[in-house]
């Protein structure tokens, strides 16, 4: 999708057509999570992925250490980056003296089983209840937060004796459940963005909207998990809904889309500069003669300080996004659009990943 828009951009790589049918370009991403070995197999010129979810988990570790929580349970979605996120949790928490006593996945949503999702994941929370744990980390898509809390309520896993953190926010697909379900749920938020009121993003949005249907129709091999035969746009699994964080309304592009565009545009600009400095043409990209000269610092140069859809504009020399500080927010439970109360700031050490949790003590009651 991003490649198509860049191919239509007269300001970059005018004599080059980027193809996604074969993985010829060394991909770099500021958010996508992938196991390194798998990525090398798929992308022969793979450089590195900087996994943004790592920072969220490191921030959660800092919070748990501050409150002296030593035993936790993890519940996670089977979709997208969440299984990898669960694996990262099982590494990072124990490395900091916190035991992950239980980890359980939630079944994927089956629209034929029930319209609502929480009955389908209730068994995962019954298991967590049986562990006698009190602290839980939920790793799931944004629209699943309400269902997670509904399932937790159904098995009595809520109240003053429990703490549930969720890195997601508050969108939900079908008829919204009562916003009070979110009261007291904590989530970790990046202060770098994306910000959907940003003029740069708003100017890009109409182009993206026009590209979504084209991508589904012309690049189905890239979206194998989509239900391409679903034609009813009101259904959650209609393929175009995959590209949005507010499926059904389809106004907020998903973070994967924003990061993919930023990374692809940055890569195209790096190639453009390399072609110019070499006195060659786009043919040098096609035959691979410039590939060895595309170093990490060249990839990062167009991204440093540039306008971006994700809001990430600063990267370390190793290619990791600088996301400090993060915030820990608590939902009030008054409205689905409420971003909650700013309860703490979390600053991560760039070298070690260790975090400092600085709470507003007037917000917490324990």
N, C-alpha and C positions, 0 to 999 in steps of 0.2 A: 504494500500500500504506500509506504513512504517512498519506495523506489520509484513508483509511478509518478508521484507528485514532483519528485526531484528531476525526473526525466523531462517533465514539462516546464521546469524552471529555466528560463533563458539566462540566468545569472551564474549558473554553475554547470560545469561539464557539458558544454553545448554540443560537443562532437562525440559524446559517449552515451550509450544506453545501458543503464544498470539493469541486470537481469536477476530475478530471484529463482529462476528455474535451476540454475547451477550455482553452487556456493563458491564463487570465485573471489569474492571480496573478503578480506580479513574482518570479521565482525567485531565490533566493540559495543558494549551496552553499559549504560549507567544504572540499570535496574534489574535486568532479567537474571533470574537465578537458574543455574544449570550445573549439573555435575561435570567436572572438568573433563573426565575421560570421554563422556558421552559427547560433549561439545567438540572435542578434537576429532572424533569419528565423523560427526556430521559436517563440521566445518574444517576442512584440511588446513586452512590458513588461520585458524582460531588464535586470537591474541590473549584476551582475558575477559572475564565478566566481573564487574564489581557488584556484589550482591547487596542491595540496599536494605533488605530485610534483616541483614546481620546487625545493622546499627540499631534497629528497633529491638531486637532481642538483647543486644548489649545494654541498651537503656533499661529494658525490663529487669535484667540481672542487677543493675545498679539500684533499682527501686527495691527489689527483694532483699538485697544485702542491707539496705538502709533500715528496713523494718525488721530485720533479723529472721526472715522466713527461710527455713532450711529444707522444707519438703514441699514439693508442688506436684500437681498433675497437669498434663497437657492434653488438650483435645484439639484436633485439627481436621481440616477439610482434605479430601483426597484429590482435589482439583488444583490446577495451576502450580504455584510455588510452595504450597503449604506442606506437602510431605517433606520437601527439603528443609523447610523452616523448622519442622518438628525435629529433624535430625540435627540441625544446628543447635536447637534448644538442648538436646540431649548431650551436646558437647560443651556448650558455653556455660550452662548452669552448673554442672558438676565441677567444671574447671574453677569455679568460684565458690565451691563449698556448699552448693545447693543441690540436693538430690531430686532428680525427676523420678518419683516413685511410680507413677503411672502415666502411660501415654496411649491414647485411643483415637482412632480415626472415626470420622462421621461418614455415613453412607452418602453417596452422591444422590442428589435430588432426582426423584423419579416422578414426573408429572402424572403418570398413569396411576400411581399409587394413592396420591392425595394432592389436593391443591396446595395445602400448606406443607411446609417442610419439617416443622418441629416434631410431628409424630414419627417421622422417619429416622430422626436422630436421637430420640428419647432413650434408646437402649444404651447409647454411649454415656449418657449422663447418669443413668442408673448404675452403670459400672463405676463411674467416678464417685458416686454417692457411697458405694460399697467400700471404697478405699479408706473412708474416714478422713480424707484430706480436707483442708479448708481453703487452700490457695490454688487457683487454677489460671492457666494461660490458654486462651482460645486463639487459634490460628486459622483464620477463615476469610472468605470473601466478604466484601462490604455488605451485601444484601443478606448475609446469613446471621448478622449480629442479633437481630430481633428474634429469630428462631432459636438461636443458642440460649437466649435468656428465657424464652418461653419454655423450652425443654428443661432448663435449670429450675424454673418455677414448678413445673409439673412433678419433679422428683424431689422438691424441697431442698434444693441446693443453693438457696439464697438467704440473705439476712445479714445481721451484724456479725455473725461468726464466719462469714465467707468473703473472699475477695476474688473477683474475676476481672482479669485484664484482657482486652481485645484490641489488637492493632488496627482494627477496621473502623468504619464509621457507621452511618445510620440509614443508608438506602435499603429499600426492600421491594421485591418485585410486585407481589399481588396485594390484596387488600391489607393496608397497614394494621399491625397490631397496636395496642395502646402504647403510647410513648413512655408511659410510666414504667414499662418493663426495663427501660435503660437506666433508671435512676441508680446512681452510684457506680455504674460500670465505668471502669477506667480504660483509657486507650492512649497510646503513645503517638504523638503527631510531629511531623516534620514542619519546621518553620520556614523552610526554603521554598515551599510550594508543592504542587502547582496551585496557582491562584487563578480561578476561572474568570475573574474580572480584569485580568491583565490584558492590555490592548494588543500585545503581540499574539496571545492565544486567541483572542476574539477575532482578530483579522484572519487567522489561520482556520478557524472553525468552519466557515462556509465551504472552503476547499475540501476539508476533511469530510464533511457531510456528503458532498457530491461524489466522493471516492469510495465510500463504504460499499454501496451496492455493486459497484464495478469490481471491487476486490473479491467479494463473495462469488460473483459470476465468472470471473476470469482467473482467479488464483485459488481454486478449491483445494489444490494439493497442499497449500500452506495452512489450511484450516480443517484438518481431518477430524477434529473433535466436534465440529459443528453439525447440526442436524439440517443438512442442506435441502432436504425435501419438505421442510416445514415452510408453508407459504403464508400462514396467518401471523401477521406482525404483532398481534396482541398476545401471542404465546411467548413464554419466557425463553424457550429454546429456538426462537426464530433467529437465523444466523446473524442478522445485522445487530441484534442485541448484544452479541459477544463483544462488540467494540466499545461499549459504553458502561460507565459505572452507575448509571441510572436507567437500566433497561426498561423499555416501555415508553419512557419519556425521551430518552436518547438525546440529551443535551450535553452531558458531561462525558467526554471521551475517557476511556479507561487509561490507567496509568501506563499499562504496557504499550498502548498506542502512542502516548506522548513521548515516552522514553525511546521507543523505536524510531520515531521521527527525528528527535534530537540527535540520536546517535548516527543515523543514516545521513542526515544533512551534514553533520560534522565530518563524517568520513568523506563525503563528496567534496567538501571544501578542502580537506587535506589533500585529496588526489588532485584537485584543481591547482593548488599551489605547487605541488610536486611536478606536475606537467609543465607549469610555467617556468619553474626554476631549471628544469632539465632541457627546455627548448624543444620539447617533443609534442606529440599530439595524443589524443585519446587512444590511438592504436597501441601505444606503449602499455596501457592498462590491459587491453585485450590480450596481448601476447605475454603479459606477466613480467616484462622486463623492468618495471618500476616497483614491483611488489616488495622486493627485499629492502628497498629504501624507505618503506613506510614504517617508520619506527613509532614507538608509543608516544614519544614527545611530539611528533608530527601529528598524530591522531588527536592528541589533547589540545594542541594549540588553538584550533578553531573554536573549541568549546569553552576555553578559559575566558570568563568575563563576558561571554556572548549572551544575547537574548536566547531564552530557551522556553519550551513549553512546560517542562517539569519544574522549572525554577532553580535547577542546579546549574551553577555557573562557575564553580571553583572545584578543582580536582587536585589531588596530591600527585607527586611525580610517579607514583605507582598506578595511577589511574582510578583511585577511589574517590567518590564524590565527598566533598566536605559538607556535612549536613548539620553541623552544630549551630545552635543548640537544638535539642528536641524538647518537647513539652509533654507533660503528663496531664491529661484532662479527665475530669469526671463529669459524666452526663447528669444533668438535672432531672431528666425524665419529664420535661414539660412539653417538648416539641421535637419532632424528628429532625428538624433542620438546625437544632441547637448544637453548637460545637462544644458546649459544656463549660465547666469551670476550670480555669487554669490552676492546677493544683501543685505543679512543680516544674522546675526547669531541670534538664538533664544534659550535662556536658560530657562528651566522650573524649578521651585522650587519643589523639591521632595516631600515636605510635603503638600504644598497647590495646586500645579499644576499651579500656576501663572507664567506667562512668562515674560521675559525681551527681547524686540525686539531691536536689535542693528544694525541699517542699515548702509550701505555704502552710504552716502548722495550724493556722486558723481554719483550714478547709477540712483537715482530717479529724476523725473522731476516735480513732483507736490509738 
